[in-house]
Amino acid sequence: MDAQDIFRKLSVGCSFKRKRPEFIPGFVKSDPEKPAFHVNDPSQLKKQIKSEEEVKEEVESENEEKPEMQDAEEIQPAKKKKKKEFSEEKKKLLEEEQINHLRKLHRITVKGKNVVKPIESFAELSSDYKVSDKLVTNIEKAGYTTPTPIQMQTIPAMLQGRQIFACAPTGSGKTAAFLIPIIHSLRGPKNLGFRAVIVCPTRELAKQTYNETVRLSEGLGLRAHVIGKIQQAAEKFGPRSAQKFDVLITTPNKLVYLLQMDPPALNLAKQFLRDNVVRSFRTGRIWILITTELLGRGIDFRTVRLVVNYDFPSSAISYIHRIGRAGRGGREGKAVTFFTKQDAPLLR
């Protein structure tokens, strides 16, 4: 009995597809176009056909490799677009455009050099300017949710120590705009006398400013005072007092009156220092005086012969007041002004 007879007996009652399998035991197909030939020699059969285990291993290996090849073909990584690296100059221009857009959006107008960018939330005070969490909490408790335009620009400018002149409509939040930087800069109470002076045009506004100061400085220990009666203020804040106060809020007339008393009823060390410098310059003890534009108005030095404008004046009126300090009373005088290319638009 050969292999075919054995196969027929074993496959009785079984149905098979017409397509022949690639390998049939006992048959070897060397060429697809040539008919298969029969192998009677078992040793030749072993050489010509592969074992079932080898066929199984090949099929399994093909099944394992095929999905991976399909995945590799179907899922091809998208080509990454190379991001253009912006130069520092382009980044700076882009940042300036964003800042200008923000100011234009909130109708903020600024003049000056290297003006700091506006803040958009009070949370930036903690992250960017190291303002204490307690002060930020007081700001929120006072009902300030988002900065108004005057607060957006004024607060960061004052926190950088810039001298500013700000103007905004009534009810726009100007009081908090200057109180927040002042409270931050004082950094708690110190027994050194008044370290901040706030001058208000009326008593009502002074009282309102005082209440706002107390509310924003809650829990920080600062001691704010508003001048009521002159005599009581002279006794409370005079040179012989314990100097346990930090912020003074008053009107111009009361402040001037207390400073002109003999002895002065207020201990403002900075005011006295400035008066001493001016007096020394008048008498000739100081020959060179370096000052801001503030000294260019209202103070008469008859013996000044030379004025140097290190920083170019921003207006013609400012220029006239500066150079007017030299050559007073018909005397000869000179003025030297330095300027750069950035000042060219102001030249005439």
Contacts in CASP RR format, 6 or more apart in sequence:
PFRMAT RR
TARGET T0000
AUTHOR 0000-0000-0000
METHOD contacts of the structure
MODEL  1
MDAQDIFRKLSVGCSFKRKRPEFIPGFVKSDPEKPAFHVNDPSQLKKQIK
SEEEVKEEVESENEEKPEMQDAEEIQPAKKKKKKEFSEEKKKLLEEEQIN
HLRKLHRITVKGKNVVKPIESFAELSSDYKVSDKLVTNIEKAGYTTPTPI
QMQTIPAMLQGRQIFACAPTGSGKTAAFLIPIIHSLRGPKNLGFRAVIVC
PTRELAKQTYNETVRLSEGLGLRAHVIGKIQQAAEKFGPRSAQKFDVLIT
TPNKLVYLLQMDPPALNLAKQFLRDNVVRSFRTGRIWILITTELLGRGID
FRTVRLVVNYDFPSSAISYIHRIGRAGRGGREGKAVTFFTKQDAPLLR
2 40 0 8 1.000
3 25 0 8 1.000
3 26 0 8 1.000
3 38 0 8 1.000
7 25 0 8 1.000
23 49 0 8 1.000
23 50 0 8 1.000
23 55 0 8 1.000
24 36 0 8 1.000
25 45 0 8 1.000
25 49 0 8 1.000
26 38 0 8 1.000
26 39 0 8 1.000
26 45 0 8 1.000
26 49 0 8 1.000
27 36 0 8 1.000
27 37 0 8 1.000
27 38 0 8 1.000
27 39 0 8 1.000
28 36 0 8 1.000
28 37 0 8 1.000
28 39 0 8 1.000
28 45 0 8 1.000
28 48 0 8 1.000
28 49 0 8 1.000
29 36 0 8 1.000
30 37 0 8 1.000
39 45 0 8 1.000
39 48 0 8 1.000
50 58 0 8 1.000
86 94 0 8 1.000
95 117 0 8 1.000
99 117 0 8 1.000
99 118 0 8 1.000
102 108 0 8 1.000
102 117 0 8 1.000
102 118 0 8 1.000
102 120 0 8 1.000
103 109 0 8 1.000
103 110 0 8 1.000
103 118 0 8 1.000
103 153 0 8 1.000
106 118 0 8 1.000
106 149 0 8 1.000
106 152 0 8 1.000
107 149 0 8 1.000
108 118 0 8 1.000
108 149 0 8 1.000
108 152 0 8 1.000
108 153 0 8 1.000
110 153 0 8 1.000
111 314 0 8 1.000
112 314 0 8 1.000
113 342 0 8 1.000
115 153 0 8 1.000
115 157 0 8 1.000
116 153 0 8 1.000
116 156 0 8 1.000
116 157 0 8 1.000
116 160 0 8 1.000
116 162 0 8 1.000
117 156 0 8 1.000
118 147 0 8 1.000
118 149 0 8 1.000
118 152 0 8 1.000
118 153 0 8 1.000
118 156 0 8 1.000
119 125 0 8 1.000
119 128 0 8 1.000
119 147 0 8 1.000
119 151 0 8 1.000
119 152 0 8 1.000
119 155 0 8 1.000
119 156 0 8 1.000
120 146 0 8 1.000
120 147 0 8 1.000
120 152 0 8 1.000
121 146 0 8 1.000
121 147 0 8 1.000
122 136 0 8 1.000
122 139 0 8 1.000
122 140 0 8 1.000
122 144 0 8 1.000
122 146 0 8 1.000
122 147 0 8 1.000
123 136 0 8 1.000
125 131 0 8 1.000
125 135 0 8 1.000
125 136 0 8 1.000
125 139 0 8 1.000
125 155 0 8 1.000
125 159 0 8 1.000
125 180 0 8 1.000
125 184 0 8 1.000
126 132 0 8 1.000
126 133 0 8 1.000
126 136 0 8 1.000
128 156 0 8 1.000
129 156 0 8 1.000
129 159 0 8 1.000
129 184 0 8 1.000
131 159 0 8 1.000
131 180 0 8 1.000
131 184 0 8 1.000
132 184 0 8 1.000
132 220 0 8 1.000
134 219 0 8 1.000
134 220 0 8 1.000
135 180 0 8 1.000
135 183 0 8 1.000
135 184 0 8 1.000
135 216 0 8 1.000
135 217 0 8 1.000
135 220 0 8 1.000
138 215 0 8 1.000
138 216 0 8 1.000
138 217 0 8 1.000
138 218 0 8 1.000
138 219 0 8 1.000
138 220 0 8 1.000
139 176 0 8 1.000
139 180 0 8 1.000
139 216 0 8 1.000
141 215 0 8 1.000
141 218 0 8 1.000
142 176 0 8 1.000
142 212 0 8 1.000
142 215 0 8 1.000
142 216 0 8 1.000
144 151 0 8 1.000
144 176 0 8 1.000
147 155 0 8 1.000
148 168 0 8 1.000
148 172 0 8 1.000
148 173 0 8 1.000
148 177 0 8 1.000
149 168 0 8 1.000
149 172 0 8 1.000
150 166 0 8 1.000
150 168 0 8 1.000
150 172 0 8 1.000
150 173 0 8 1.000
150 174 0 8 1.000
150 177 0 8 1.000
151 173 0 8 1.000
151 176 0 8 1.000
151 177 0 8 1.000
151 180 0 8 1.000
153 166 0 8 1.000
154 164 0 8 1.000
154 166 0 8 1.000
154 174 0 8 1.000
154 177 0 8 1.000
154 178 0 8 1.000
154 181 0 8 1.000
155 177 0 8 1.000
155 180 0 8 1.000
155 181 0 8 1.000
157 164 0 8 1.000
158 164 0 8 1.000
158 178 0 8 1.000
158 181 0 8 1.000
158 182 0 8 1.000
159 181 0 8 1.000
159 184 0 8 1.000
159 185 0 8 1.000
161 181 0 8 1.000
163 292 0 8 1.000
166 174 0 8 1.000
166 177 0 8 1.000
166 178 0 8 1.000
168 174 0 8 1.000
168 177 0 8 1.000
175 208 0 8 1.000
175 209 0 8 1.000
175 212 0 8 1.000
176 212 0 8 1.000
176 216 0 8 1.000
178 198 0 8 1.000
179 209 0 8 1.000
179 212 0 8 1.000
179 213 0 8 1.000
179 216 0 8 1.000
180 216 0 8 1.000
182 196 0 8 1.000
182 198 0 8 1.000
182 247 0 8 1.000
183 213 0 8 1.000
183 216 0 8 1.000
183 217 0 8 1.000
183 220 0 8 1.000
183 222 0 8 1.000
185 196 0 8 1.000
186 195 0 8 1.000
186 196 0 8 1.000
186 222 0 8 1.000
186 246 0 8 1.000
186 247 0 8 1.000
188 220 0 8 1.000
188 221 0 8 1.000
188 222 0 8 1.000
188 246 0 8 1.000
189 221 0 8 1.000
189 222 0 8 1.000
189 223 0 8 1.000
189 244 0 8 1.000
189 246 0 8 1.000
190 246 0 8 1.000
191 242 0 8 1.000
191 243 0 8 1.000
191 244 0 8 1.000
192 243 0 8 1.000
193 243 0 8 1.000
193 244 0 8 1.000
193 245 0 8 1.000
193 246 0 8 1.000
193 267 0 8 1.000
194 237 0 8 1.000
194 245 0 8 1.000
194 246 0 8 1.000
194 247 0 8 1.000
194 248 0 8 1.000
194 266 0 8 1.000
194 267 0 8 1.000
194 268 0 8 1.000
195 246 0 8 1.000
195 247 0 8 1.000
196 246 0 8 1.000
196 247 0 8 1.000
196 248 0 8 1.000
197 247 0 8 1.000
197 248 0 8 1.000
197 250 0 8 1.000
197 255 0 8 1.000
197 268 0 8 1.000
198 206 0 8 1.000
198 209 0 8 1.000
198 213 0 8 1.000
198 247 0 8 1.000
198 248 0 8 1.000
198 249 0 8 1.000
198 250 0 8 1.000
199 250 0 8 1.000
199 251 0 8 1.000
199 252 0 8 1.000
199 255 0 8 1.000
200 206 0 8 1.000
200 209 0 8 1.000
200 249 0 8 1.000
200 250 0 8 1.000
200 251 0 8 1.000
201 251 0 8 1.000
201 252 0 8 1.000
202 251 0 8 1.000
203 228 0 8 1.000
203 251 0 8 1.000
206 226 0 8 1.000
206 227 0 8 1.000
206 249 0 8 1.000
206 250 0 8 1.000
206 251 0 8 1.000
207 226 0 8 1.000
209 226 0 8 1.000
209 249 0 8 1.000
210 224 0 8 1.000
210 225 0 8 1.000
210 226 0 8 1.000
210 249 0 8 1.000
213 222 0 8 1.000
213 224 0 8 1.000
213 247 0 8 1.000
213 249 0 8 1.000
214 224 0 8 1.000
217 224 0 8 1.000
222 246 0 8 1.000
222 247 0 8 1.000
223 244 0 8 1.000
223 245 0 8 1.000
223 246 0 8 1.000
223 247 0 8 1.000
224 245 0 8 1.000
224 246 0 8 1.000
224 247 0 8 1.000
224 248 0 8 1.000
224 249 0 8 1.000
225 236 0 8 1.000
225 237 0 8 1.000
225 245 0 8 1.000
225 247 0 8 1.000
225 248 0 8 1.000
225 249 0 8 1.000
226 248 0 8 1.000
226 249 0 8 1.000
226 250 0 8 1.000
227 233 0 8 1.000
227 248 0 8 1.000
227 249 0 8 1.000
227 250 0 8 1.000
227 251 0 8 1.000
227 254 0 8 1.000
227 255 0 8 1.000
227 258 0 8 1.000
228 254 0 8 1.000
230 254 0 8 1.000
230 257 0 8 1.000
230 258 0 8 1.000
230 265 0 8 1.000
233 254 0 8 1.000
233 258 0 8 1.000
233 265 0 8 1.000
233 266 0 8 1.000
234 258 0 8 1.000
234 261 0 8 1.000
234 265 0 8 1.000
235 241 0 8 1.000
237 245 0 8 1.000
237 248 0 8 1.000
237 258 0 8 1.000
237 265 0 8 1.000
237 266 0 8 1.000
237 267 0 8 1.000
238 264 0 8 1.000
238 265 0 8 1.000
238 266 0 8 1.000
238 267 0 8 1.000
239 263 0 8 1.000
239 264 0 8 1.000
239 267 0 8 1.000
241 267 0 8 1.000
243 267 0 8 1.000
248 266 0 8 1.000
255 266 0 8 1.000
258 264 0 8 1.000
258 265 0 8 1.000
258 266 0 8 1.000
259 265 0 8 1.000
259 266 0 8 1.000
259 268 0 8 1.000
259 271 0 8 1.000
264 272 0 8 1.000
277 286 0 8 1.000
277 289 0 8 1.000
278 299 0 8 1.000
280 286 0 8 1.000
281 289 0 8 1.000
281 301 0 8 1.000
282 301 0 8 1.000
284 303 0 8 1.000
289 295 0 8 1.000
293 313 0 8 1.000
293 318 0 8 1.000
293 321 0 8 1.000
293 322 0 8 1.000
295 325 0 8 1.000
296 321 0 8 1.000
296 322 0 8 1.000
296 324 0 8 1.000
296 325 0 8 1.000
297 321 0 8 1.000
299 325 0 8 1.000
300 328 0 8 1.000
301 325 0 8 1.000
301 328 0 8 1.000
302 328 0 8 1.000
302 329 0 8 1.000
302 331 0 8 1.000
303 331 0 8 1.000
304 325 0 8 1.000
304 326 0 8 1.000
304 327 0 8 1.000
304 328 0 8 1.000
304 333 0 8 1.000
305 326 0 8 1.000
305 327 0 8 1.000
305 331 0 8 1.000
305 332 0 8 1.000
305 333 0 8 1.000
305 334 0 8 1.000
306 326 0 8 1.000
306 333 0 8 1.000
306 334 0 8 1.000
306 335 0 8 1.000
306 336 0 8 1.000
307 322 0 8 1.000
307 323 0 8 1.000
307 324 0 8 1.000
307 325 0 8 1.000
307 326 0 8 1.000
307 334 0 8 1.000
307 335 0 8 1.000
307 336 0 8 1.000
308 335 0 8 1.000
308 336 0 8 1.000
308 337 0 8 1.000
308 338 0 8 1.000
309 319 0 8 1.000
309 322 0 8 1.000
309 323 0 8 1.000
309 335 0 8 1.000
309 336 0 8 1.000
309 337 0 8 1.000
309 338 0 8 1.000
310 338 0 8 1.000
311 338 0 8 1.000
312 337 0 8 1.000
312 338 0 8 1.000
312 339 0 8 1.000
312 340 0 8 1.000
312 343 0 8 1.000
312 346 0 8 1.000
313 319 0 8 1.000
313 322 0 8 1.000
313 337 0 8 1.000
313 346 0 8 1.000
314 346 0 8 1.000
315 346 0 8 1.000
316 348 0 8 1.000
319 337 0 8 1.000
322 335 0 8 1.000
323 335 0 8 1.000
324 335 0 8 1.000
326 333 0 8 1.000
326 334 0 8 1.000
326 335 0 8 1.000
327 333 0 8 1.000
339 346 0 8 1.000
339 347 0 8 1.000
END
